[in-house]
Amino acid sequence: RYLGARQGAAAMALSGVRVLELAGLAPAPFCGMILADFGARVVRVDRTPRSTVATDVQGRGKRSLAIDLKRPSGAAALRRMCRGADVLIEPFRHGVMEKLGLGPEVLLQENPRLIYARLTGFGQTGKYAKSAGHDINYLALSGVLSKLGRKDENPYAPLNLLADFAGGGVMCAVGIVTALYERTRSGRGQVIDASMVDGVAYLSSFLWKSQNLGLWNRPRGENLLDSGAPFYETYKTSDGKFMAVGAIEPQFYKQLIKGLGLDSDKLPSQLSFSDWPEMKKKFASVFAQKTQAEWCSIFDGTDACVTPVLSFDDVASHQHNKQRSSFIKNDQEEISPKPAPLLSRTPAVPSFKRDPFIGEHTEEILLEYGFTKQEIDKLYSDKVIEFSKPKANL
């Protein structure tokens, strides 16, 4: 752990920012978690009737309010809370919030400083705005998926990292922080239309802008960076683990060849495309002769750009990651990555507490947002809100 449990919370970059995050899957919770890690007070607005299990595994540092937004008094309560909030994050398909009477026109009229972040797959406009989709669909529509995958294989989606989290959660957080900064000058909030298709396309700007460099002239899987080159590839070691090789520049390639114990005079030139498949086989047979640890001892401390492919089991204990405290343990002994990037004066201080149960903080949050005890009791007896008192051993 570093900096103790939230002791630096007051000094964090986003402290004092009040965020309401409407519960959703994957991208919006990640966006909210980034804001919470850097000090924002994030309330996750969970729906009722409460599902017994919280599907959000990214609730770190958040509190949970359980409320039925389909009931007019539930929607009215959220509307009232938005008057005291800085940011609203909503992950629903186009038109859902408007139907609830919680569209941006309504909420920004009542709180002109509100930053209303709409995080969706296809965005608020366009032919697919009302369609269902997942990471692989957004990735496909952005053009990026067509570039991913090995030669003679179908395009390949790398888990759900690119569209959901990079093009979605992170881009949305960038939009929110940018809008918060602009608000310090204008005093006004705005609506953010964060589309995962647009976000992941923007993420791929380098691919678009480097087309004239000749990096992507060959078919998918046959280029420098897409598994075509023998010196930008992963190789299996004798103990069934893998090494990652990224020796692009000639001076790094030279060190790679040296570490592999090969004679560069007897090898074709590094950029001889026609020899790449053969060179891959040669490199593979050499890497297969030693364990991952043996290759690490050969290549660590060199500029060959060769590193071990670490499993989740090994990554936190790797010396480099340990020295940087790159992974943290929460109170439940669960390991996860620490927030990035590292700020020198006001670093993120992630909470070490377990994620909130659905409805765990309903009452304290409503009180904080100006509701009276009587109003809260009425909402509870009308079954518009739910409380969840954590039980032992849950």
BATORGU-729226 format. One record per residue (C-alpha): residue number from 1; x, y, z. Coordinates in Angstrom, 3 decimals. Layout:
<rs>
{pos:NUM; x:X; y:Y; z:Z};
...
</rs>
This chain:
<rs>
{pos:1; x:0.000; y:0.000; z:0.000};
{pos:2; x:1.090; y:3.558; z:-0.379};
{pos:3; x:0.074; y:6.774; z:1.386};
{pos:4; x:-2.097; y:4.834; z:3.800};
{pos:5; x:-5.827; y:4.444; z:3.309};
{pos:6; x:-7.104; y:7.683; z:1.801};
{pos:7; x:-5.231; y:9.872; z:4.292};
{pos:8; x:-4.325; y:12.145; z:1.401};
{pos:9; x:-7.945; y:12.305; z:0.203};
{pos:10; x:-8.375; y:16.018; z:0.890};
{pos:11; x:-5.335; y:16.869; z:-1.195};
{pos:12; x:-6.371; y:14.869; z:-4.247};
{pos:13; x:-6.751; y:16.571; z:-7.601};
{pos:14; x:-10.533; y:16.061; z:-7.862};
{pos:15; x:-11.467; y:16.423; z:-4.199};
{pos:16; x:-14.715; y:18.347; z:-3.769};
{pos:17; x:-16.105; y:17.246; z:-7.140};
{pos:18; x:-19.511; y:15.577; z:-6.691};
{pos:19; x:-20.303; y:12.854; z:-9.208};
{pos:20; x:-23.512; y:10.881; z:-9.719};
{pos:21; x:-22.859; y:7.727; z:-11.751};
{pos:22; x:-25.909; y:5.833; z:-12.965};
{pos:23; x:-25.080; y:2.149; z:-12.573};
{pos:24; x:-24.125; y:0.346; z:-15.757};
{pos:25; x:-21.685; y:-2.237; z:-17.068};
{pos:26; x:-17.923; y:-1.927; z:-17.591};
{pos:27; x:-17.171; y:1.480; z:-19.209};
{pos:28; x:-19.195; y:3.915; z:-17.053};
{pos:29; x:-18.145; y:2.274; z:-13.757};
{pos:30; x:-14.499; y:2.517; z:-14.877};
{pos:31; x:-14.960; y:6.193; z:-15.721};
{pos:32; x:-16.471; y:6.760; z:-12.260};
{pos:33; x:-13.692; y:4.785; z:-10.591};
{pos:34; x:-11.011; y:6.934; z:-12.242};
{pos:35; x:-12.722; y:10.058; z:-10.881};
{pos:36; x:-13.084; y:8.454; z:-7.418};
{pos:37; x:-9.443; y:7.349; z:-7.356};
{pos:38; x:-8.363; y:10.947; z:-7.968};
{pos:39; x:-10.548; y:12.261; z:-5.146};
{pos:40; x:-14.061; y:12.905; z:-6.494};
{pos:41; x:-17.020; y:11.973; z:-4.274};
{pos:42; x:-18.724; y:9.423; z:-6.500};
{pos:43; x:-22.212; y:8.122; z:-5.773};
{pos:44; x:-23.256; y:5.044; z:-7.731};
{pos:45; x:-26.990; y:5.285; z:-8.350};
{pos:46; x:-28.162; y:1.667; z:-8.335};
{pos:47; x:-31.528; y:0.571; z:-9.583};
{pos:48; x:-34.239; y:-1.127; z:-7.544};
{pos:49; x:-35.750; y:-3.569; z:-6.997};
{pos:50; x:-32.250; y:-4.491; z:-5.988};
{pos:51; x:-30.564; y:-7.416; z:-7.672};
{pos:52; x:-28.865; y:-9.408; z:-4.952};
{pos:53; x:-25.459; y:-9.174; z:-6.604};
{pos:54; x:-23.700; y:-5.984; z:-7.639};
{pos:55; x:-22.441; y:-6.534; z:-11.184};
{pos:56; x:-20.116; y:-3.536; z:-10.873};
{pos:57; x:-16.650; y:-4.706; z:-9.834};
{pos:58; x:-15.273; y:-1.187; z:-10.220};
{pos:59; x:-17.015; y:0.402; z:-7.254};
{pos:60; x:-13.774; y:1.312; z:-5.484};
{pos:61; x:-14.109; y:4.504; z:-3.451};
{pos:62; x:-17.786; y:4.938; z:-4.363};
{pos:63; x:-20.920; y:4.933; z:-2.241};
{pos:64; x:-24.206; y:3.359; z:-3.333};
{pos:65; x:-27.702; y:4.840; z:-3.416};
{pos:66; x:-30.500; y:2.449; z:-4.488};
{pos:67; x:-33.456; y:4.209; z:-6.104};
{pos:68; x:-36.204; y:3.312; z:-8.581};
{pos:69; x:-35.909; y:5.874; z:-11.380};
{pos:70; x:-38.960; y:4.464; z:-13.161};
{pos:71; x:-41.148; y:5.827; z:-10.376};
{pos:72; x:-41.887; y:9.560; z:-10.779};
{pos:73; x:-40.818; y:10.291; z:-7.198};
{pos:74; x:-37.542; y:8.401; z:-7.792};
{pos:75; x:-36.779; y:10.376; z:-10.949};
{pos:76; x:-37.715; y:13.581; z:-9.108};
{pos:77; x:-35.291; y:12.720; z:-6.289};
{pos:78; x:-32.425; y:12.218; z:-8.743};
{pos:79; x:-33.364; y:15.431; z:-10.528};
{pos:80; x:-33.138; y:17.247; z:-7.219};
{pos:81; x:-29.749; y:15.680; z:-6.466};
{pos:82; x:-28.426; y:16.840; z:-9.847};
{pos:83; x:-28.944; y:20.436; z:-8.680};
{pos:84; x:-26.134; y:19.859; z:-6.159};
{pos:85; x:-23.898; y:17.696; z:-8.352};
{pos:86; x:-20.977; y:18.643; z:-10.586};
{pos:87; x:-21.068; y:15.622; z:-12.882};
{pos:88; x:-23.672; y:13.089; z:-14.000};
{pos:89; x:-22.485; y:9.965; z:-15.841};
{pos:90; x:-25.202; y:8.040; z:-17.664};
{pos:91; x:-24.676; y:4.879; z:-19.722};
{pos:92; x:-28.105; y:4.289; z:-21.266};
{pos:93; x:-29.106; y:4.034; z:-24.883};
{pos:94; x:-30.252; y:7.182; z:-26.658};
{pos:95; x:-33.585; y:8.466; z:-25.365};
{pos:96; x:-33.809; y:6.569; z:-22.064};
{pos:97; x:-33.020; y:9.570; z:-19.842};
{pos:98; x:-35.396; y:11.821; z:-21.786};
{pos:99; x:-38.190; y:9.305; z:-21.206};
{pos:100; x:-37.541; y:9.524; z:-17.455};
{pos:101; x:-37.737; y:13.319; z:-17.596};
{pos:102; x:-34.006; y:13.477; z:-16.807};
{pos:103; x:-32.645; y:14.672; z:-20.150};
{pos:104; x:-29.908; y:17.309; z:-20.334};
{pos:105; x:-32.358; y:20.108; z:-21.263};
{pos:106; x:-34.181; y:19.615; z:-17.950};
{pos:107; x:-31.147; y:19.061; z:-15.706};
{pos:108; x:-28.941; y:21.823; z:-17.159};
{pos:109; x:-31.758; y:24.309; z:-16.898};
{pos:110; x:-31.955; y:23.606; z:-13.166};
{pos:111; x:-28.167; y:23.413; z:-12.718};
{pos:112; x:-26.304; y:25.241; z:-15.510};
{pos:113; x:-22.962; y:24.137; z:-13.968};
{pos:114; x:-23.733; y:20.426; z:-14.403};
{pos:115; x:-21.467; y:18.342; z:-16.626};
{pos:116; x:-23.775; y:15.758; z:-18.172};
{pos:117; x:-21.655; y:12.886; z:-19.534};
{pos:118; x:-23.426; y:10.439; z:-21.819};
{pos:119; x:-21.329; y:7.325; z:-22.379};
{pos:120; x:-22.703; y:4.979; z:-25.050};
{pos:121; x:-21.431; y:2.613; z:-27.701};
{pos:122; x:-22.720; y:4.362; z:-30.806};
{pos:123; x:-23.244; y:7.907; z:-29.503};
{pos:124; x:-26.346; y:10.113; z:-29.274};
{pos:125; x:-26.954; y:10.477; z:-33.022};
{pos:126; x:-26.617; y:8.379; z:-36.157};
{pos:127; x:-28.245; y:5.262; z:-37.570};
{pos:128; x:-27.139; y:2.976; z:-34.703};
{pos:129; x:-27.825; y:5.386; z:-31.808};
{pos:130; x:-30.719; y:3.251; z:-30.525};
{pos:131; x:-29.145; y:-0.141; z:-31.275};
{pos:132; x:-27.644; y:-2.611; z:-28.817};
{pos:133; x:-23.970; y:-3.473; z:-29.116};
{pos:134; x:-20.829; y:-4.515; z:-27.283};
{pos:135; x:-17.112; y:-3.731; z:-27.414};
{pos:136; x:-16.527; y:-5.959; z:-30.461};
{pos:137; x:-19.255; y:-4.126; z:-32.428};
{pos:138; x:-17.921; y:-0.661; z:-31.599};
{pos:139; x:-14.401; y:-1.830; z:-32.432};
{pos:140; x:-15.671; y:-3.185; z:-35.766};
{pos:141; x:-17.455; y:0.034; z:-36.714};
{pos:142; x:-14.440; y:2.175; z:-35.795};
{pos:143; x:-12.252; y:0.439; z:-38.386};
{pos:144; x:-9.770; y:-0.668; z:-35.727};
{pos:145; x:-10.891; y:-4.311; z:-35.621};
{pos:146; x:-9.954; y:-4.749; z:-39.300};
{pos:147; x:-6.310; y:-4.172; z:-38.308};
{pos:148; x:-6.177; y:-6.671; z:-35.439};
{pos:149; x:-5.343; y:-10.317; z:-35.918};
{pos:150; x:-2.786; y:-12.652; z:-37.413};
{pos:151; x:-2.179; y:-13.471; z:-41.039};
{pos:152; x:-4.768; y:-15.827; z:-42.578};
{pos:153; x:-6.983; y:-15.577; z:-39.489};
{pos:154; x:-10.173; y:-13.627; z:-38.821};
{pos:155; x:-9.866; y:-10.199; z:-37.190};
{pos:156; x:-9.423; y:-10.635; z:-33.453};
{pos:157; x:-10.816; y:-8.499; z:-30.618};
{pos:158; x:-8.422; y:-8.155; z:-27.651};
{pos:159; x:-10.860; y:-8.941; z:-24.812};
{pos:160; x:-13.139; y:-5.917; z:-24.265};
{pos:161; x:-10.320; y:-3.515; z:-23.449};
{pos:162; x:-10.172; y:-1.185; z:-26.415};
{pos:163; x:-13.691; y:0.124; z:-27.017};
{pos:164; x:-15.185; y:-0.321; z:-23.534};
{pos:165; x:-12.334; y:0.968; z:-21.429};
{pos:166; x:-9.897; y:2.943; z:-23.590};
{pos:167; x:-12.340; y:4.409; z:-26.118};
{pos:168; x:-15.168; y:4.518; z:-23.566};
{pos:169; x:-14.282; y:4.925; z:-19.880};
{pos:170; x:-10.965; y:6.737; z:-20.278};
{pos:171; x:-12.082; y:9.058; z:-23.104};
{pos:172; x:-15.196; y:9.951; z:-21.116};
{pos:173; x:-13.079; y:10.752; z:-18.042};
{pos:174; x:-10.842; y:12.962; z:-20.207};
{pos:175; x:-13.976; y:14.739; z:-21.449};
{pos:176; x:-15.258; y:15.260; z:-17.902};
{pos:177; x:-11.959; y:16.620; z:-16.585};
{pos:178; x:-11.677; y:18.903; z:-19.647};
{pos:179; x:-15.215; y:20.207; z:-19.107};
{pos:180; x:-14.527; y:20.751; z:-15.396};
{pos:181; x:-11.463; y:22.797; z:-16.320};
{pos:182; x:-13.406; y:24.871; z:-18.868};
{pos:183; x:-16.098; y:25.481; z:-16.244};
{pos:184; x:-13.558; y:27.293; z:-14.052};
{pos:185; x:-13.518; y:29.978; z:-16.764};
{pos:186; x:-17.125; y:30.043; z:-18.001};
{pos:187; x:-18.956; y:28.881; z:-14.884};
{pos:188; x:-21.053; y:26.645; z:-17.140};
{pos:189; x:-21.448; y:22.912; z:-17.560};
{pos:190; x:-22.089; y:21.102; z:-20.840};
{pos:191; x:-23.182; y:17.809; z:-22.355};
{pos:192; x:-20.545; y:15.230; z:-23.272};
{pos:193; x:-21.464; y:12.792; z:-26.035};
{pos:194; x:-18.894; y:10.019; z:-25.487};
{pos:195; x:-19.298; y:7.362; z:-28.161};
{pos:196; x:-17.110; y:4.274; z:-27.877};
{pos:197; x:-16.927; y:4.021; z:-31.671};
{pos:198; x:-15.609; y:7.601; z:-31.889};
{pos:199; x:-13.405; y:7.106; z:-28.833};
{pos:200; x:-11.647; y:4.009; z:-30.093};
{pos:201; x:-11.346; y:5.536; z:-33.593};
{pos:202; x:-9.658; y:8.604; z:-32.036};
{pos:203; x:-7.405; y:6.247; z:-30.095};
{pos:204; x:-6.280; y:4.850; z:-33.457};
{pos:205; x:-5.253; y:8.269; z:-34.848};
{pos:206; x:-1.660; y:7.112; z:-35.226};
{pos:207; x:-2.772; y:4.290; z:-37.543};
{pos:208; x:-4.508; y:6.820; z:-39.770};
{pos:209; x:-1.740; y:9.378; z:-39.695};
{pos:210; x:1.081; y:6.893; z:-40.254};
{pos:211; x:-0.353; y:5.320; z:-43.408};
{pos:212; x:2.169; y:7.111; z:-45.612};
{pos:213; x:5.075; y:5.796; z:-43.538};
{pos:214; x:4.618; y:2.350; z:-45.054};
{pos:215; x:3.924; y:0.741; z:-41.678};
{pos:216; x:0.625; y:-0.829; z:-42.757};
{pos:217; x:1.071; y:-1.400; z:-46.504};
{pos:218; x:0.921; y:-5.171; z:-46.324};
{pos:219; x:-2.115; y:-7.338; z:-45.490};
{pos:220; x:-3.182; y:-7.714; z:-41.842};
{pos:221; x:-0.714; y:-9.771; z:-39.809};
{pos:222; x:2.194; y:-9.157; z:-42.191};
{pos:223; x:3.297; y:-5.698; z:-41.034};
{pos:224; x:5.912; y:-4.445; z:-38.612};
{pos:225; x:3.654; y:-4.082; z:-35.549};
{pos:226; x:0.813; y:-6.539; z:-36.137};
{pos:227; x:2.718; y:-9.834; z:-35.661};
{pos:228; x:4.277; y:-9.868; z:-39.128};
{pos:229; x:7.832; y:-9.145; z:-37.984};
{pos:230; x:9.959; y:-11.739; z:-36.178};
{pos:231; x:11.389; y:-8.988; z:-33.966};
{pos:232; x:7.937; y:-7.805; z:-32.782};
{pos:233; x:6.394; y:-11.012; z:-31.555};
{pos:234; x:5.931; y:-13.349; z:-28.585};
{pos:235; x:7.857; y:-16.597; z:-28.242};
{pos:236; x:7.298; y:-19.676; z:-26.088};
{pos:237; x:9.984; y:-20.664; z:-23.602};
{pos:238; x:11.009; y:-24.180; z:-22.521};
{pos:239; x:8.818; y:-23.950; z:-19.393};
{pos:240; x:5.694; y:-23.086; z:-21.379};
{pos:241; x:5.830; y:-19.353; z:-20.603};
{pos:242; x:6.436; y:-16.546; z:-23.092};
{pos:243; x:8.809; y:-13.687; z:-23.900};
{pos:244; x:7.755; y:-10.498; z:-25.698};
{pos:245; x:10.149; y:-9.098; z:-28.278};
{pos:246; x:9.971; y:-5.507; z:-29.555};
{pos:247; x:13.403; y:-4.969; z:-31.070};
{pos:248; x:12.452; y:-2.554; z:-33.871};
{pos:249; x:15.434; y:-0.203; z:-34.144};
{pos:250; x:18.639; y:-1.699; z:-35.657};
{pos:251; x:20.697; y:-1.101; z:-32.493};
{pos:252; x:18.093; y:-2.969; z:-30.407};
{pos:253; x:17.797; y:-5.731; z:-32.993};
{pos:254; x:21.567; y:-6.208; z:-32.790};
{pos:255; x:21.287; y:-6.821; z:-29.031};
{pos:256; x:18.418; y:-9.268; z:-29.608};
{pos:257; x:20.505; y:-11.302; z:-32.060};
{pos:258; x:23.460; y:-11.245; z:-29.656};
{pos:259; x:21.333; y:-12.401; z:-26.708};
{pos:260; x:19.901; y:-15.226; z:-28.810};
{pos:261; x:23.474; y:-16.325; z:-29.584};
{pos:262; x:22.983; y:-15.949; z:-33.340};
{pos:263; x:25.507; y:-14.638; z:-35.870};
{pos:264; x:24.128; y:-11.596; z:-37.689};
{pos:265; x:26.499; y:-12.176; z:-40.630};
{pos:266; x:24.719; y:-15.451; z:-41.360};
{pos:267; x:21.209; y:-13.924; z:-41.172};
{pos:268; x:19.202; y:-12.043; z:-43.802};
{pos:269; x:18.773; y:-8.312; z:-43.287};
{pos:270; x:16.361; y:-7.299; z:-40.538};
{pos:271; x:13.783; y:-5.760; z:-42.904};
{pos:272; x:13.797; y:-8.453; z:-45.565};
{pos:273; x:10.051; y:-9.195; z:-45.556};
{pos:274; x:10.334; y:-12.395; z:-47.546};
{pos:275; x:12.611; y:-13.871; z:-44.872};
{pos:276; x:10.350; y:-12.950; z:-41.935};
{pos:277; x:8.405; y:-16.262; z:-41.741};
{pos:278; x:11.658; y:-18.233; z:-41.764};
{pos:279; x:13.263; y:-15.940; z:-39.160};
{pos:280; x:10.244; y:-16.399; z:-36.883};
{pos:281; x:10.789; y:-20.145; z:-36.952};
{pos:282; x:14.469; y:-19.666; z:-36.171};
{pos:283; x:13.789; y:-17.317; z:-33.240};
{pos:284; x:11.048; y:-19.648; z:-31.953};
{pos:285; x:13.392; y:-22.636; z:-31.895};
{pos:286; x:16.026; y:-20.657; z:-29.959};
{pos:287; x:13.546; y:-19.248; z:-27.405};
{pos:288; x:12.162; y:-22.768; z:-26.845};
{pos:289; x:15.576; y:-23.890; z:-25.507};
{pos:290; x:15.565; y:-21.892; z:-22.251};
{pos:291; x:13.123; y:-21.032; z:-19.465};
{pos:292; x:11.521; y:-17.614; z:-19.092};
{pos:293; x:13.743; y:-16.908; z:-16.065};
{pos:294; x:16.873; y:-17.807; z:-18.029};
{pos:295; x:15.910; y:-15.463; z:-20.857};
{pos:296; x:15.218; y:-12.713; z:-18.316};
{pos:297; x:18.709; y:-13.090; z:-16.885};
{pos:298; x:20.138; y:-12.819; z:-20.415};
{pos:299; x:18.081; y:-9.829; z:-21.554};
{pos:300; x:17.423; y:-7.824; z:-18.351};
{pos:301; x:19.714; y:-4.805; z:-18.298};
{pos:302; x:20.126; y:-4.792; z:-22.105};
{pos:303; x:18.348; y:-2.687; z:-24.725};
{pos:304; x:17.148; y:-5.680; z:-26.702};
{pos:305; x:13.523; y:-4.811; z:-25.820};
{pos:306; x:12.822; y:-8.334; z:-24.582};
{pos:307; x:10.568; y:-8.765; z:-21.534};
{pos:308; x:8.710; y:-11.637; z:-19.876};
{pos:309; x:4.991; y:-12.028; z:-20.597};
{pos:310; x:3.804; y:-11.971; z:-16.990};
{pos:311; x:0.637; y:-13.720; z:-15.821};
{pos:312; x:-1.725; y:-11.989; z:-13.394};
{pos:313; x:-0.260; y:-14.316; z:-10.733};
{pos:314; x:3.291; y:-13.064; z:-11.317};
{pos:315; x:2.861; y:-9.434; z:-12.269};
{pos:316; x:2.636; y:-7.863; z:-8.795};
{pos:317; x:5.727; y:-9.652; z:-7.536};
{pos:318; x:7.928; y:-8.743; z:-10.524};
{pos:319; x:10.822; y:-6.635; z:-9.246};
{pos:320; x:10.115; y:-3.610; z:-11.465};
{pos:321; x:6.426; y:-3.465; z:-10.556};
{pos:322; x:7.262; y:-4.001; z:-6.889};
{pos:323; x:9.734; y:-1.123; z:-6.880};
{pos:324; x:7.047; y:1.176; z:-8.320};
{pos:325; x:4.242; y:-0.222; z:-6.119};
{pos:326; x:2.300; y:-0.678; z:-9.349};
{pos:327; x:-0.238; y:-2.991; z:-7.725};
{pos:328; x:-2.208; y:-2.541; z:-4.527};
{pos:329; x:-4.051; y:-4.814; z:-2.102};
{pos:330; x:-7.402; y:-3.848; z:-0.608};
{pos:331; x:-8.816; y:-4.867; z:2.783};
{pos:332; x:-10.055; y:-8.127; z:1.214};
{pos:333; x:-6.500; y:-8.934; z:0.074};
{pos:334; x:-7.562; y:-8.511; z:-3.561};
{pos:335; x:-4.794; y:-7.246; z:-5.816};
{pos:336; x:-5.449; y:-4.669; z:-8.540};
{pos:337; x:-3.472; y:-2.040; z:-10.485};
{pos:338; x:-2.877; y:1.258; z:-8.740};
{pos:339; x:-4.286; y:4.382; z:-10.434};
{pos:340; x:-2.196; y:5.996; z:-13.156};
{pos:341; x:-0.630; y:8.321; z:-14.020};
{pos:342; x:1.261; y:9.317; z:-10.883};
{pos:343; x:0.893; y:12.995; z:-9.949};
{pos:344; x:3.794; y:14.401; z:-7.911};
{pos:345; x:1.839; y:16.649; z:-5.531};
{pos:346; x:-1.715; y:15.326; z:-5.582};
{pos:347; x:-1.516; y:11.629; z:-6.438};
{pos:348; x:-4.585; y:9.426; z:-6.548};
{pos:349; x:-5.161; y:7.617; z:-3.266};
{pos:350; x:-7.439; y:4.668; z:-3.983};
{pos:351; x:-9.756; y:3.431; z:-1.277};
{pos:352; x:-8.748; y:0.112; z:0.263};
{pos:353; x:-12.276; y:-0.674; z:1.463};
{pos:354; x:-14.428; y:-3.255; z:-0.266};
{pos:355; x:-16.799; y:-2.052; z:-2.968};
{pos:356; x:-20.172; y:-0.792; z:-1.681};
{pos:357; x:-23.193; y:-3.060; z:-1.416};
{pos:358; x:-26.175; y:-1.876; z:-3.446};
{pos:359; x:-28.069; y:0.689; z:-1.373};
{pos:360; x:-25.532; y:0.685; z:1.445};
{pos:361; x:-25.334; y:4.492; z:1.702};
{pos:362; x:-28.814; y:5.493; z:0.506};
{pos:363; x:-29.773; y:7.389; z:3.636};
{pos:364; x:-26.491; y:9.234; z:4.287};
{pos:365; x:-26.275; y:10.332; z:0.636};
{pos:366; x:-29.817; y:11.710; z:0.538};
{pos:367; x:-29.216; y:13.593; z:3.787};
{pos:368; x:-26.032; y:15.015; z:2.289};
{pos:369; x:-27.932; y:16.156; z:-0.792};
{pos:370; x:-30.438; y:18.028; z:1.376};
{pos:371; x:-33.315; y:15.576; z:1.853};
{pos:372; x:-35.009; y:15.582; z:5.257};
{pos:373; x:-35.428; y:12.473; z:7.381};
{pos:374; x:-39.205; y:12.679; z:6.736};
{pos:375; x:-38.725; y:12.784; z:2.962};
{pos:376; x:-36.375; y:9.823; z:3.113};
{pos:377; x:-38.825; y:7.827; z:5.260};
{pos:378; x:-41.613; y:8.554; z:2.761};
{pos:379; x:-39.480; y:7.397; z:-0.206};
{pos:380; x:-38.626; y:4.254; z:1.758};
{pos:381; x:-42.209; y:3.421; z:2.722};
{pos:382; x:-43.252; y:4.004; z:-0.905};
{pos:383; x:-40.555; y:1.466; z:-1.899};
{pos:384; x:-38.822; y:4.035; z:-4.130};
{pos:385; x:-35.478; y:3.643; z:-2.362};
{pos:386; x:-33.777; y:0.725; z:-0.644};
{pos:387; x:-31.295; y:0.440; z:2.186};
{pos:388; x:-28.810; y:-2.344; z:2.536};
{pos:389; x:-27.179; y:-2.679; z:5.885};
{pos:390; x:-24.059; y:-4.796; z:5.378};
{pos:391; x:-24.368; y:-8.074; z:7.229};
{pos:392; x:-21.357; y:-9.880; z:8.608};
{pos:393; x:-19.779; y:-12.495; z:6.326};
{pos:394; x:-21.758; y:-11.364; z:3.299};
</rs>
